[in-house]
Amino acid sequence: MSQETERPAISELIARAINGAIALVKAEIEAYKATVKRKVVDSAVAIGLFAVVGILALLIVVFLFVAAYQALTLVFPGWLAALIIVAALAVLASIVVMIAVRLLKRTSVPPVSEPVKNVKDGITEGIRTARESDDETTAEPASEGISKS
């Protein structure tokens, strides 16, 4: 009779396991949400930088192209002056694009399989721990019974 009161009922063990699995799944979902939120914010910053690049490129084309073209036509023919300006703008735009691409590469979202693997590992660990504790509680009453006789 004392053995029955010391050991939890199977329904209680199942309830604990289910509640533990639910808590683990919820924790993994929250961790994944936080990761995705951080990555979305980083992506939004990179997209904002692309928008700034677009506006700057437009302003560059409008203001500097006219000024540089006027200056270069004093030294070179008009077509060559325009070609020089276009090449300089292409170099500047490629530098800014490389910076934006580097920012976007840092914001890769972890695969969904990562939290799923963490949940599986947690459940496996919980089952292993429960089996070990069950083996210990099963072994203790048997040894006590032998020493009492």
N, C-alpha and C positions, 0 to 999 in steps of 0.2 A: 504494500500500500504506500509506503514511504517513497518507493521508486517512482510511482505514478505522480505524486505531488511535486517531486523535484524536477521531472522532465516536462517541458512544455508540450502541449498537445500538438499534433501534426497540423491541425488547422491554424494554430498560432504561428507555427514555423512557416507555413505556406503564406500566411498573411504578412509576416515579416519580410519574406523573400519578395513578395509582390510589391509591398510598399518600398522596399529598398530599390527594386528595379525601377519603379515609377520615379522615385527621387533621383536616381542616377540618370534616367532619360531626361527628366526635366532639367537637371544641372547641365547636361551635355547640350541640350537645346539652347539654354541661356548662354552658355559659353560660345556656341556657334553664332548665335545672334549678335553677341558683342563683337566677335571677330568680323562678321559680315558688315556690321554697322561701321566699324573703324575703316574697313576697306572701301566702303561706299563713300565715306567722307574723303578719303585720300583720292579716290577716283574723281569726285566732284571738284576737288582742288585742281587736279590735272586738267580736267575739262575746262575749268575756268581759265587756266593758263593758256589753253589752246584758243579760247575766245579772245583773250588779251593779245595773243600773237596775231590773230586775224585782224583786230582793230589796229594794232601797231603796223602790221604789214600794209594795210590800206593807207594809213597816215604817211608811212615811209614812201609809198609809191606816189602819193599825191604831192607831198612837199619836197622831199629830197630829190625825187626824180627831176622835177622841174628845175630846181636850183643847180643840181649837178649837171644836167643836160646843158643848161645855159653856160656853165663854166667850161665844160669840156668842148663845146662847139667853138670856143675860142682857139683851142689847140688842135682838135681833130675834126674830121668831117662829121656831120650830124649822125650818120648811121653808126659810126664807130663809138661815138660818145654814148649813144643809147645802149649799145651792146656792153660797154664797160659798166654802166649803171645796173643793167639787168644781172650781170654776173655777180656784182657785189651784193645785190639784194638776195640772190639765190644762196650765196654763202651764208649770209645772216639768217635767212629762213631755215636753212638746214641745221644750223647750230641750235636754234630754238626748238626745232622738232626733235632733235636728239635728246635734249633735256626733258621734254614732255614725255617722250617714249620711255626714258629711264624711270620717270615717276610712275607711269602706268605699269611698268613691269614689277615694281615693288608692291603693287596693290592686288596681286593675284589672290583670289579667294581660295581658301583650303577646300579640298574636295569633301563632299558630303559623307564619303565613306570614313573619314577620320573620326567624327563623333560616333558613328555606328560601331566602329572598331572599339572605341573606348567603352561604349555601353556593353558590348559583348565581353570585353576583358573584365569589366566590373562584375558582370553577372557570373562569369566563370569563377572569378576570385571569391565571390560570395558563396557560391555553391561549394567550392573547395573548403572554405572556412567552416561552413555549416556541417559538412561531412566530417571534418576533423574534430569539431566540437561534439558532434554526435557520437563519433568513435570514442572520444574521451569519456563522455558521460555513460556510454554503454559499458566500457571497460571498468570503470570505477565500481559500480555496484557488484559486478562479478567478483572482483578481487576482495571487496569487503565481505561478501558472502562466504568466501573461502576462508578468510581469516577468522570469521565469527564461529565457524563450525568446529 
